[in-house]
Amino acid sequence: MSRTLRGAIALVGAAALSLGAVATSGAAQPDEAKQDVKIGLLLPESKTTRYEKFDRPYIEQKIKELAPDAQIDYYNAAESATTQQQQVNTALAKGNKVLILDAVDAKSIQSSVQKAHDAGVKVVAYDRLAQGPVDSYVSYDNRKVGELQGQALLDALGDKADTGQIVMHNGSPTDPNAAEFKAGAHSVLDGKVKIGKEYDTPNWDPNNANQQMSGAISALGKDNIVGVYSANDGLAAGISTALQSSGINVPLTGQDAQLDAIQRILLGTQTITIMKPYKPEADIAATMAVDFAEGKELPASLTPTTVTSGSGEKVPANLLTPIVVDKNNIGDTVVKDGLYTVAEICTPTYAAACKEAGLQ
């Protein structure tokens, strides 16, 4: 064998070894990416039962289904925007690669979103659209929620819409969703009812709503109030207590399909709630987060639309469709969807009302 041929064989062998090393390294990368799935889940509060009962477990379950070795760091801000900003700092320090963020205050969290972006960390806005360079967003069509609430209130009022005044409780001014609920409700109600009193309710606090409703009753007179718009079920709980204390029973809206709201609907002290099935929303957020953590681009099917945040960013989004729940469709909505069992709803206090509604 000539020296030239031996040299050529050696070069080919070296090249093959080099290509083998590259191929081995390339094959390991997906596994390494999966092992490096580190996601921070930041929820705003726990007074609203949905976050601990539904959102957190559903999101964590889906993440683990998609990435069994994922590291999930959970944070609850307990209604404090300052705490949530500190929690973002903690998540970044822990090496979280993606944040699923449900903002306490969509505006004040902007600097934290920017900090995450500058660090190369993706932000999935969950349920509320935070300001700043958010990478994707999943929620329900919030203006549609307000429209459905407003129409349900009008339908319940019937001829009484012209005979008195309604009171509106719109939710927290720091929550961009509250502004959309409010706008949707006004688009239906304006010109068709007289709004005697209207409130924003800081932190979605039921106690504040109770005090506001009591003040409205004193100012307007109990006989002049024909209906109440409540942006969610937490507020409705405080409002309902104030109404009952004054001997008032008028149409009352809500949102989130909380268990106590379903039971109030059965008793007739609340008219409707808006069901936003938590699992689809949670599953989409988790899928977005895992895709980002694994370095993937989100498919168009996951972000079929675009929304504009309060700071002007165009954000790829997925907006789901809300559902009205009233006394006649409890079984076909919250029970069928698995939010609650009939046994959970129909405790002895509500047994007669459940029977009347066909749940027992």
Secondary structure, 3 states (H helix, E strand, C coil): CCHHHHHHHHHHHHHHHHHHHHHHHHHHHHHHHHHCCEEEEEECCCCCCHHHHHHHHHHHHHHHHHCCCCEEEEEECCCCHHHHHHHHHHHHHCCCCEEEECCCCCCCCHHHHHHHHHCCCEEEEECCCCCCCCCEEEEECHHHHHHHHHHHHHHHHHHHHHCCEEEEECCCCCCHHHHHHHHHHHHHHECCEEEEEEECCHHHCHHHHHHHHHHHHHHHCHHHEEEEEECCHHHHHHHHHHHHHCCCCCCECCCCCCHHHHHHHHHCCCCCEEECCHHHHHHHHHHHHHHHHCCCCCCHHHCCEEEECCCCCEEEEEEECCEEECCCCCHHHHHCCCCCCHHHHCCHHHHHHHHHCCCC
